[in-house]
Amino acid sequence: MLTPVLIFYLVIKGAFLAGIIKAFSSNDSLMARPIMMAALYTLGVAGLSYVYLNPSMLREMGIVWEDRRVWLGSTFVLAVVYFWLLAKFEEAGALWWAILLLGLGLVIY
């Protein structure tokens, strides 16, 4: 169930990813460091989830607080793959845009 707080959290998370992608795609030195960008994204998501998805709200959604570590670890792995693919296929045109749109799944996850 999408609560207003969860919708607000997803919007902020999407804007955060969009900002990181903008910086990543416009700077060649950042494009060479997809692991650093994934770590930055994961730290930002961890901070956002700590503020907006507190333990009592997670309990209401049926999520155990300790499962956050697994979720953040998998977010980091997915973000590394995502940023690596963006860097690898920078000059691929339509494929790069397809990978960019797949990032919406990263926001929802």
N, CA, C and O atoms as CSV, one atom per row, in Angstrom:
chain,resi,resn,atom,element,x,y,z
A,1,MET,N,N,0.837,-1.173,0.000
A,1,MET,CA,C,0.000,0.000,0.000
A,1,MET,C,C,0.886,1.242,0.000
A,1,MET,O,O,1.799,1.366,0.816
A,2,LEU,N,N,0.609,2.144,-0.910
A,2,LEU,CA,C,1.388,3.367,-1.005
A,2,LEU,C,C,0.794,4.436,-0.101
A,2,LEU,O,O,-0.306,4.933,-0.341
A,3,THR,N,N,1.522,4.773,0.917
A,3,THR,CA,C,1.128,5.854,1.800
A,3,THR,C,C,1.716,7.152,1.253
A,3,THR,O,O,2.635,7.104,0.435
A,4,PRO,N,N,1.221,8.294,1.675
A,4,PRO,CA,C,1.791,9.560,1.202
A,4,PRO,C,C,3.285,9.696,1.523
A,4,PRO,O,O,4.046,10.258,0.735
A,5,VAL,N,N,3.692,9.184,2.670
A,5,VAL,CA,C,5.110,9.251,3.025
A,5,VAL,C,C,5.939,8.390,2.077
A,5,VAL,O,O,7.026,8.799,1.670
A,6,LEU,N,N,5.451,7.221,1.723
A,6,LEU,CA,C,6.161,6.338,0.808
A,6,LEU,C,C,6.239,6.942,-0.589
A,6,LEU,O,O,7.264,6.811,-1.258
A,7,ILE,N,N,5.182,7.597,-1.037
A,7,ILE,CA,C,5.198,8.264,-2.342
A,7,ILE,C,C,6.211,9.405,-2.326
A,7,ILE,O,O,6.969,9.574,-3.281
A,8,PHE,N,N,6.229,10.179,-1.259
A,8,PHE,CA,C,7.189,11.272,-1.119
A,8,PHE,C,C,8.618,10.726,-1.115
A,8,PHE,O,O,9.512,11.308,-1.730
A,9,TYR,N,N,8.827,9.614,-0.425
A,9,TYR,CA,C,10.140,8.963,-0.383
A,9,TYR,C,C,10.581,8.525,-1.779
A,9,TYR,O,O,11.736,8.732,-2.151
A,10,LEU,N,N,9.680,7.925,-2.551
A,10,LEU,CA,C,10.023,7.479,-3.900
A,10,LEU,C,C,10.325,8.652,-4.830
A,10,LEU,O,O,11.209,8.549,-5.681
A,11,VAL,N,N,9.609,9.760,-4.681
A,11,VAL,CA,C,9.867,10.939,-5.502
A,11,VAL,C,C,11.247,11.517,-5.181
A,11,VAL,O,O,12.003,11.862,-6.090
A,12,ILE,N,N,11.573,11.622,-3.904
A,12,ILE,CA,C,12.886,12.136,-3.516
A,12,ILE,C,C,13.983,11.185,-3.976
A,12,ILE,O,O,15.031,11.630,-4.443
A,13,LYS,N,N,13.756,9.892,-3.852
A,13,LYS,CA,C,14.734,8.899,-4.293
A,13,LYS,C,C,14.958,8.992,-5.805
A,13,LYS,O,O,16.094,8.884,-6.268
A,14,GLY,N,N,13.892,9.190,-6.572
A,14,GLY,CA,C,14.007,9.352,-8.016
A,14,GLY,C,C,14.757,10.624,-8.394
A,14,GLY,O,O,15.585,10.611,-9.305
A,15,ALA,N,N,14.473,11.711,-7.701
A,15,ALA,CA,C,15.179,12.966,-7.963
A,15,ALA,C,C,16.657,12.844,-7.605
A,15,ALA,O,O,17.513,13.395,-8.296
A,16,PHE,N,N,16.952,12.132,-6.539
A,16,PHE,CA,C,18.340,11.898,-6.140
A,16,PHE,C,C,19.077,11.096,-7.204
A,16,PHE,O,O,20.207,11.432,-7.560
A,17,LEU,N,N,18.446,10.031,-7.717
A,17,LEU,CA,C,19.069,9.239,-8.775
A,17,LEU,C,C,19.242,10.066,-10.044
A,17,LEU,O,O,20.269,9.957,-10.714
A,18,ALA,N,N,18.255,10.891,-10.383
A,18,ALA,CA,C,18.366,11.736,-11.573
A,18,ALA,C,C,19.527,12.711,-11.455
A,18,ALA,O,O,20.240,12.942,-12.432
A,19,GLY,N,N,19.725,13.282,-10.286
A,19,GLY,CA,C,20.850,14.188,-10.071
A,19,GLY,C,C,22.192,13.488,-10.183
A,19,GLY,O,O,23.141,14.024,-10.757
A,20,ILE,N,N,22.262,12.291,-9.631
A,20,ILE,CA,C,23.513,11.530,-9.717
A,20,ILE,C,C,23.788,11.129,-11.169
A,20,ILE,O,O,24.932,11.193,-11.619
A,21,ILE,N,N,22.766,10.722,-11.895
A,21,ILE,CA,C,22.951,10.349,-13.304
A,21,ILE,C,C,23.378,11.564,-14.122
A,21,ILE,O,O,24.227,11.437,-15.005
A,22,LYS,N,N,22.814,12.726,-13.851
A,22,LYS,CA,C,23.208,13.952,-14.555
A,22,LYS,C,C,24.678,14.256,-14.327
A,22,LYS,O,O,25.404,14.557,-15.274
A,23,ALA,N,N,25.122,14.181,-13.088
A,23,ALA,CA,C,26.538,14.415,-12.792
A,23,ALA,C,C,27.412,13.329,-13.405
A,23,ALA,O,O,28.492,13.613,-13.923
A,24,PHE,N,N,26.951,12.104,-13.348
A,24,PHE,CA,C,27.705,10.964,-13.864
A,24,PHE,C,C,27.884,11.048,-15.372
A,24,PHE,O,O,28.969,10.777,-15.887
A,25,SER,N,N,26.831,11.420,-16.077
A,25,SER,CA,C,26.909,11.428,-17.539
A,25,SER,C,C,27.608,12.664,-18.087
A,25,SER,O,O,28.063,12.647,-19.230
A,26,SER,N,N,27.706,13.728,-17.312
A,26,SER,CA,C,28.324,14.950,-17.816
A,26,SER,C,C,29.786,15.108,-17.404
A,26,SER,O,O,30.437,16.060,-17.834
A,27,ASN,N,N,30.312,14.212,-16.593
A,27,ASN,CA,C,31.683,14.334,-16.113
A,27,ASN,C,C,32.435,13.039,-16.400
A,27,ASN,O,O,32.055,11.971,-15.920
A,28,ASP,N,N,33.515,13.143,-17.194
A,28,ASP,CA,C,34.272,11.947,-17.567
A,28,ASP,C,C,34.996,11.310,-16.394
A,28,ASP,O,O,35.144,10.089,-16.355
A,29,SER,N,N,35.449,12.110,-15.438
A,29,SER,CA,C,36.148,11.515,-14.297
A,29,SER,C,C,35.183,10.729,-13.405
A,29,SER,O,O,35.579,9.729,-12.805
A,30,LEU,N,N,33.934,11.163,-13.311
A,30,LEU,CA,C,32.941,10.392,-12.556
A,30,LEU,C,C,32.517,9.152,-13.323
A,30,LEU,O,O,32.206,8.123,-12.724
A,31,MET,N,N,32.504,9.250,-14.651
A,31,MET,CA,C,32.108,8.109,-15.473
A,31,MET,C,C,33.104,6.957,-15.314
A,31,MET,O,O,32.751,5.796,-15.523
A,32,ALA,N,N,34.323,7.271,-14.952
A,32,ALA,CA,C,35.341,6.238,-14.758
A,32,ALA,C,C,35.216,5.557,-13.396
A,32,ALA,O,O,35.946,4.605,-13.123
A,33,ARG,N,N,34.312,6.021,-12.541
A,33,ARG,CA,C,34.175,5.482,-11.182
A,33,ARG,C,C,32.743,5.045,-10.878
A,33,ARG,O,O,32.065,5.676,-10.067
A,34,PRO,N,N,32.275,3.971,-11.520
A,34,PRO,CA,C,30.890,3.554,-11.258
A,34,PRO,C,C,30.694,2.993,-9.853
A,34,PRO,O,O,29.594,3.087,-9.309
A,35,ILE,N,N,31.727,2.416,-9.256
A,35,ILE,CA,C,31.580,1.870,-7.899
A,35,ILE,C,C,31.407,3.007,-6.894
A,35,ILE,O,O,30.616,2.898,-5.957
A,36,MET,N,N,32.149,4.100,-7.092
A,36,MET,CA,C,32.012,5.246,-6.193
A,36,MET,C,C,30.609,5.858,-6.313
A,36,MET,O,O,30.003,6.240,-5.312
A,37,MET,N,N,30.106,5.946,-7.542
A,37,MET,CA,C,28.772,6.504,-7.733
A,37,MET,C,C,27.701,5.596,-7.120
A,37,MET,O,O,26.720,6.078,-6.554
A,38,ALA,N,N,27.896,4.292,-7.237
A,38,ALA,CA,C,26.956,3.354,-6.622
A,38,ALA,C,C,26.999,3.467,-5.100
A,38,ALA,O,O,25.964,3.395,-4.438
A,39,ALA,N,N,28.196,3.645,-4.550
A,39,ALA,CA,C,28.316,3.817,-3.095
A,39,ALA,C,C,27.639,5.109,-2.650
A,39,ALA,O,O,26.964,5.134,-1.621
A,40,LEU,N,N,27.818,6.180,-3.419
A,40,LEU,CA,C,27.169,7.444,-3.106
A,40,LEU,C,C,25.644,7.312,-3.158
A,40,LEU,O,O,24.943,7.818,-2.282
A,41,TYR,N,N,25.141,6.636,-4.180
A,41,TYR,CA,C,23.699,6.421,-4.292
A,41,TYR,C,C,23.178,5.579,-3.127
A,41,TYR,O,O,22.141,5.892,-2.543
A,42,THR,N,N,23.899,4.513,-2.794
A,42,THR,CA,C,23.460,3.639,-1.700
A,42,THR,C,C,23.467,4.378,-0.368
A,42,THR,O,O,22.554,4.202,0.439
A,43,LEU,N,N,24.490,5.208,-0.126
A,43,LEU,CA,C,24.521,5.996,1.113
A,43,LEU,C,C,23.357,6.991,1.158
A,43,LEU,O,O,22.747,7.188,2.209
A,44,GLY,N,N,23.055,7.609,0.033
A,44,GLY,CA,C,21.919,8.529,-0.015
A,44,GLY,C,C,20.598,7.827,0.239
A,44,GLY,O,O,19.747,8.331,0.971
A,45,VAL,N,N,20.430,6.651,-0.376
A,45,VAL,CA,C,19.206,5.879,-0.172
A,45,VAL,C,C,19.111,5.405,1.284
A,45,VAL,O,O,18.028,5.390,1.869
A,46,ALA,N,N,20.251,5.019,1.858
A,46,ALA,CA,C,20.239,4.599,3.269
A,46,ALA,C,C,19.800,5.751,4.164
A,46,ALA,O,O,19.011,5.559,5.089
A,47,GLY,N,N,20.311,6.943,3.889
A,47,GLY,CA,C,19.902,8.111,4.674
A,47,GLY,C,C,18.435,8.438,4.496
A,47,GLY,O,O,17.732,8.712,5.469
A,48,LEU,N,N,17.969,8.410,3.253
A,48,LEU,CA,C,16.554,8.679,3.001
A,48,LEU,C,C,15.648,7.647,3.658
A,48,LEU,O,O,14.621,7.992,4.241
A,49,SER,N,N,16.039,6.374,3.559
A,49,SER,CA,C,15.192,5.337,4.140
A,49,SER,C,C,15.211,5.409,5.663
A,49,SER,O,O,14.220,5.069,6.310
A,50,TYR,N,N,16.327,5.850,6.241
A,50,TYR,CA,C,16.377,5.987,7.696
A,50,TYR,C,C,15.432,7.099,8.159
A,50,TYR,O,O,14.790,6.982,9.203
A,51,VAL,N,N,15.353,8.171,7.380
A,51,VAL,CA,C,14.489,9.299,7.761
A,51,VAL,C,C,13.022,8.996,7.499
A,51,VAL,O,O,12.174,9.222,8.362
A,52,TYR,N,N,12.721,8.481,6.299
A,52,TYR,CA,C,11.313,8.333,5.907
A,52,TYR,C,C,10.713,6.974,6.247
A,52,TYR,O,O,9.507,6.872,6.473
A,53,LEU,N,N,11.531,5.937,6.286
A,53,LEU,CA,C,11.004,4.601,6.570
A,53,LEU,C,C,11.519,4.145,7.931
A,53,LEU,O,O,12.364,3.253,8.014
A,54,ASN,N,N,11.020,4.745,8.975
A,54,ASN,CA,C,11.459,4.405,10.324
A,54,ASN,C,C,10.937,3.019,10.725
A,54,ASN,O,O,10.056,2.475,10.060
A,55,PRO,N,N,11.472,2.451,11.798
A,55,PRO,CA,C,11.079,1.080,12.178
A,55,PRO,C,C,9.587,0.869,12.378
A,55,PRO,O,O,9.071,-0.190,12.020
A,56,SER,N,N,8.877,1.844,12.939
A,56,SER,CA,C,7.444,1.646,13.160
A,56,SER,C,C,6.681,1.609,11.831
A,56,SER,O,O,5.728,0.843,11.683
A,57,MET,N,N,7.089,2.417,10.888
A,57,MET,CA,C,6.427,2.402,9.583
A,57,MET,C,C,6.725,1.097,8.848
A,57,MET,O,O,5.846,0.541,8.189
A,58,LEU,N,N,7.962,0.607,8.960
A,58,LEU,CA,C,8.311,-0.659,8.321
A,58,LEU,C,C,7.529,-1.817,8.938
A,58,LEU,O,O,7.123,-2.739,8.230
A,59,ARG,N,N,7.319,-1.774,10.235
A,59,ARG,CA,C,6.531,-2.813,10.897
A,59,ARG,C,C,5.111,-2.839,10.360
A,59,ARG,O,O,4.533,-3.908,10.162
A,60,GLU,N,N,4.550,-1.657,10.126
A,60,GLU,CA,C,3.208,-1.581,9.560
A,60,GLU,C,C,3.164,-2.157,8.145
A,60,GLU,O,O,2.147,-2.715,7.734
A,61,MET,N,N,4.279,-2.022,7.390
A,61,MET,CA,C,4.345,-2.545,6.027
A,61,MET,C,C,4.728,-4.020,6.007
A,61,MET,O,O,4.720,-4.647,4.948
A,62,GLY,N,N,5.065,-4.582,7.177
A,62,GLY,CA,C,5.413,-5.995,7.266
A,62,GLY,C,C,6.862,-6.292,6.938
A,62,GLY,O,O,7.190,-7.421,6.573
A,63,ILE,N,N,7.742,-5.298,7.059
A,63,ILE,CA,C,9.163,-5.472,6.763
A,63,ILE,C,C,9.934,-5.441,8.076
A,63,ILE,O,O,9.720,-4.560,8.909
A,64,VAL,N,N,10.819,-6.395,8.255
A,64,VAL,CA,C,11.646,-6.450,9.458
A,64,VAL,C,C,12.799,-5.452,9.291
A,64,VAL,O,O,13.402,-5.379,8.220
A,65,TRP,N,N,13.104,-4.699,10.325
A,65,TRP,CA,C,14.130,-3.652,10.277
A,65,TRP,C,C,15.500,-4.212,9.896
A,65,TRP,O,O,16.257,-3.551,9.186
A,66,GLU,N,N,15.828,-5.416,10.354
A,66,GLU,CA,C,17.134,-6.003,10.071
A,66,GLU,C,C,17.288,-6.376,8.588
A,66,GLU,O,O,18.410,-6.499,8.096
A,67,ASP,N,N,16.181,-6.554,7.886
A,67,ASP,CA,C,16.248,-6.857,6.452
A,67,ASP,C,C,16.747,-5.666,5.639
A,67,ASP,O,O,17.056,-5.817,4.457
A,68,ARG,N,N,16.830,-4.488,6.250
A,68,ARG,CA,C,17.346,-3.308,5.559
A,68,ARG,C,C,18.773,-3.513,5.097
A,68,ARG,O,O,19.146,-3.023,4.032
A,69,ARG,N,N,19.587,-4.227,5.872
A,69,ARG,CA,C,20.991,-4.458,5.488
A,69,ARG,C,C,21.072,-5.244,4.202
A,69,ARG,O,O,21.866,-4.921,3.319
A,70,VAL,N,N,20.261,-6.268,4.091
A,70,VAL,CA,C,20.237,-7.075,2.863
A,70,VAL,C,C,19.729,-6.224,1.705
A,70,VAL,O,O,20.267,-6.287,0.599
A,71,TRP,N,N,18.707,-5.437,1.956
A,71,TRP,CA,C,18.152,-4.567,0.930
A,71,TRP,C,C,19.185,-3.538,0.465
A,71,TRP,O,O,19.304,-3.287,-0.734
A,72,LEU,N,N,19.935,-2.939,1.398
A,72,LEU,CA,C,20.950,-1.960,1.015
A,72,LEU,C,C,22.106,-2.625,0.276
A,72,LEU,O,O,22.663,-2.035,-0.650
A,73,GLY,N,N,22.473,-3.838,0.668
A,73,GLY,CA,C,23.519,-4.566,-0.045
A,73,GLY,C,C,23.117,-4.882,-1.475
A,73,GLY,O,O,23.910,-4.724,-2.404
A,74,SER,N,N,21.894,-5.326,-1.643
A,74,SER,CA,C,21.431,-5.618,-3.003
A,74,SER,C,C,21.247,-4.333,-3.809
A,74,SER,O,O,21.448,-4.336,-5.024
A,75,THR,N,N,20.868,-3.231,-3.149
A,75,THR,CA,C,20.792,-1.936,-3.830
A,75,THR,C,C,22.161,-1.520,-4.332
A,75,THR,O,O,22.289,-1.007,-5.444
A,76,PHE,N,N,23.189,-1.737,-3.517
A,76,PHE,CA,C,24.550,-1.393,-3.931
A,76,PHE,C,C,24.983,-2.214,-5.141
A,76,PHE,O,O,25.542,-1.667,-6.092
A,77,VAL,N,N,24.732,-3.509,-5.114
A,77,VAL,CA,C,25.119,-4.371,-6.237
A,77,VAL,C,C,24.380,-3.959,-7.510
A,77,VAL,O,O,24.990,-3.860,-8.575
A,78,LEU,N,N,23.083,-3.720,-7.408
A,78,LEU,CA,C,22.312,-3.281,-8.571
A,78,LEU,C,C,22.788,-1.926,-9.087
A,78,LEU,O,O,22.836,-1.704,-10.297
A,79,ALA,N,N,23.137,-1.025,-8.180
A,79,ALA,CA,C,23.616,0.297,-8.590
A,79,ALA,C,C,24.976,0.198,-9.275
A,79,ALA,O,O,25.237,0.929,-10.231
A,80,VAL,N,N,25.853,-0.702,-8.798
A,80,VAL,CA,C,27.152,-0.888,-9.455
A,80,VAL,C,C,26.940,-1.369,-10.885
A,80,VAL,O,O,27.547,-0.844,-11.819
A,81,VAL,N,N,26.086,-2.358,-11.054
A,81,VAL,CA,C,25.814,-2.875,-12.398
A,81,VAL,C,C,25.190,-1.775,-13.265
A,81,VAL,O,O,25.553,-1.622,-14.431
A,82,TYR,N,N,24.268,-1.023,-12.705
A,82,TYR,CA,C,23.593,0.038,-13.447
A,82,TYR,C,C,24.573,1.115,-13.912
A,82,TYR,O,O,24.584,1.475,-15.089
A,83,PHE,N,N,25.390,1.630,-13.000
A,83,PHE,CA,C,26.331,2.676,-13.378
A,83,PHE,C,C,27.424,2.142,-14.302
A,83,PHE,O,O,27.902,2.876,-15.167
A,84,TRP,N,N,27.824,0.900,-14.141
A,84,TRP,CA,C,28.809,0.301,-15.042
A,84,TRP,C,C,28.239,0.202,-16.452
A,84,TRP,O,O,28.925,0.510,-17.426
A,85,LEU,N,N,26.978,-0.231,-16.561
A,85,LEU,CA,C,26.344,-0.308,-17.879
A,85,LEU,C,C,26.197,1.071,-18.513
A,85,LEU,O,O,26.399,1.220,-19.718
A,86,LEU,N,N,25.847,2.078,-17.718
A,86,LEU,CA,C,25.750,3.430,-18.254
A,86,LEU,C,C,27.089,3.914,-18.783
A,86,LEU,O,O,27.150,4.556,-19.831
A,87,ALA,N,N,28.167,3.606,-18.059
A,87,ALA,CA,C,29.499,4.033,-18.499
A,87,ALA,C,C,29.949,3.257,-19.730
A,87,ALA,O,O,30.548,3.831,-20.639
A,88,LYS,N,N,29.668,1.966,-19.766
A,88,LYS,CA,C,30.129,1.125,-20.871
A,88,LYS,C,C,29.425,1.465,-22.177
A,88,LYS,O,O,30.053,1.463,-23.236
A,89,PHE,N,N,28.143,1.754,-22.115
A,89,PHE,CA,C,27.364,2.009,-23.321
A,89,PHE,C,C,27.040,3.494,-23.495
A,89,PHE,O,O,25.954,3.847,-23.956
A,90,GLU,N,N,27.979,4.353,-23.128
A,90,GLU,CA,C,27.763,5.793,-23.203
A,90,GLU,C,C,27.500,6.250,-24.639
A,90,GLU,O,O,26.663,7.125,-24.859
A,91,GLU,N,N,28.182,5.688,-25.594
A,91,GLU,CA,C,28.055,6.105,-26.992
A,91,GLU,C,C,27.093,5.223,-27.788
A,91,GLU,O,O,27.109,5.271,-29.018
A,92,ALA,N,N,26.262,4.425,-27.131
A,92,ALA,CA,C,25.425,3.454,-27.826
A,92,ALA,C,C,24.077,4.005,-28.280
A,92,ALA,O,O,23.323,3.294,-28.944
A,93,GLY,N,N,23.758,5.228,-27.947
A,93,GLY,CA,C,22.510,5.827,-28.415
A,93,GLY,C,C,21.275,5.258,-27.742
A,93,GLY,O,O,21.049,5.477,-26.552
A,94,ALA,N,N,20.478,4.527,-28.506
A,94,ALA,CA,C,19.204,4.009,-28.005
A,94,ALA,C,C,19.402,3.017,-26.860
A,94,ALA,O,O,18.583,2.956,-25.943
A,95,LEU,N,N,20.478,2.244,-26.908
A,95,LEU,CA,C,20.740,1.292,-25.824
A,95,LEU,C,C,21.018,2.026,-24.519
A,95,LEU,O,O,20.578,1.589,-23.456
A,96,TRP,N,N,21.745,3.137,-24.590
A,96,TRP,CA,C,22.023,3.930,-23.389
A,96,TRP,C,C,20.715,4.470,-22.806
A,96,TRP,O,O,20.526,4.469,-21.589
A,97,TRP,N,N,19.824,4.926,-23.671
A,97,TRP,CA,C,18.540,5.439,-23.184
A,97,TRP,C,C,17.692,4.330,-22.578
A,97,TRP,O,O,16.967,4.562,-21.611
A,98,ALA,N,N,17.777,3.138,-23.133
A,98,ALA,CA,C,17.043,2.004,-22.567
A,98,ALA,C,C,17.581,1.666,-21.176
A,98,ALA,O,O,16.813,1.403,-20.252
A,99,ILE,N,N,18.902,1.677,-21.038
A,99,ILE,CA,C,19.510,1.418,-19.722
A,99,ILE,C,C,19.118,2.521,-18.747
A,99,ILE,O,O,18.830,2.256,-17.579
A,100,LEU,N,N,19.108,3.746,-19.226
A,100,LEU,CA,C,18.722,4.874,-18.377
A,100,LEU,C,C,17.292,4.709,-17.859
A,100,LEU,O,O,17.024,4.970,-16.687
A,101,LEU,N,N,16.387,4.282,-18.714
A,101,LEU,CA,C,14.989,4.080,-18.294
A,101,LEU,C,C,14.842,2.895,-17.348
A,101,LEU,O,O,13.926,2.874,-16.525
A,102,LEU,N,N,15.728,1.909,-17.452
A,102,LEU,CA,C,15.687,0.794,-16.514
A,102,LEU,C,C,16.034,1.239,-15.087
A,102,LEU,O,O,15.751,0.535,-14.118
A,103,GLY,N,N,16.645,2.404,-14.983
A,103,GLY,CA,C,16.945,2.951,-13.674
A,103,GLY,C,C,15.697,3.257,-12.860
A,103,GLY,O,O,15.766,3.364,-11.636
A,104,LEU,N,N,14.563,3.397,-13.524
A,104,LEU,CA,C,13.308,3.582,-12.778
A,104,LEU,C,C,13.015,2.382,-11.893
A,104,LEU,O,O,12.429,2.518,-10.819
A,105,GLY,N,N,13.430,1.198,-12.355
A,105,GLY,CA,C,13.286,0.009,-11.517
A,105,GLY,C,C,14.144,0.087,-10.277
A,105,GLY,O,O,13.766,-0.415,-9.218
A,106,LEU,N,N,15.310,0.722,-10.407
A,106,LEU,CA,C,16.192,0.906,-9.252
A,106,LEU,C,C,15.559,1.837,-8.237
A,106,LEU,O,O,15.727,1.656,-7.031
A,107,VAL,N,N,14.831,2.831,-8.721
A,107,VAL,CA,C,14.151,3.760,-7.813
A,107,VAL,C,C,13.023,3.052,-7.076
A,107,VAL,O,O,12.850,3.236,-5.872
A,108,ILE,N,N,12.260,2.247,-7.794
A,108,ILE,CA,C,11.124,1.564,-7.173
A,108,ILE,C,C,11.594,0.479,-6.217
A,108,ILE,O,O,10.940,0.210,-5.209
A,109,TYR,N,N,12.735,-0.150,-6.532
A,109,TYR,CA,C,13.250,-1.196,-5.657
A,109,TYR,C,C,13.720,-0.563,-4.382
A,109,TYR,O,O,14.199,-1.259,-3.487
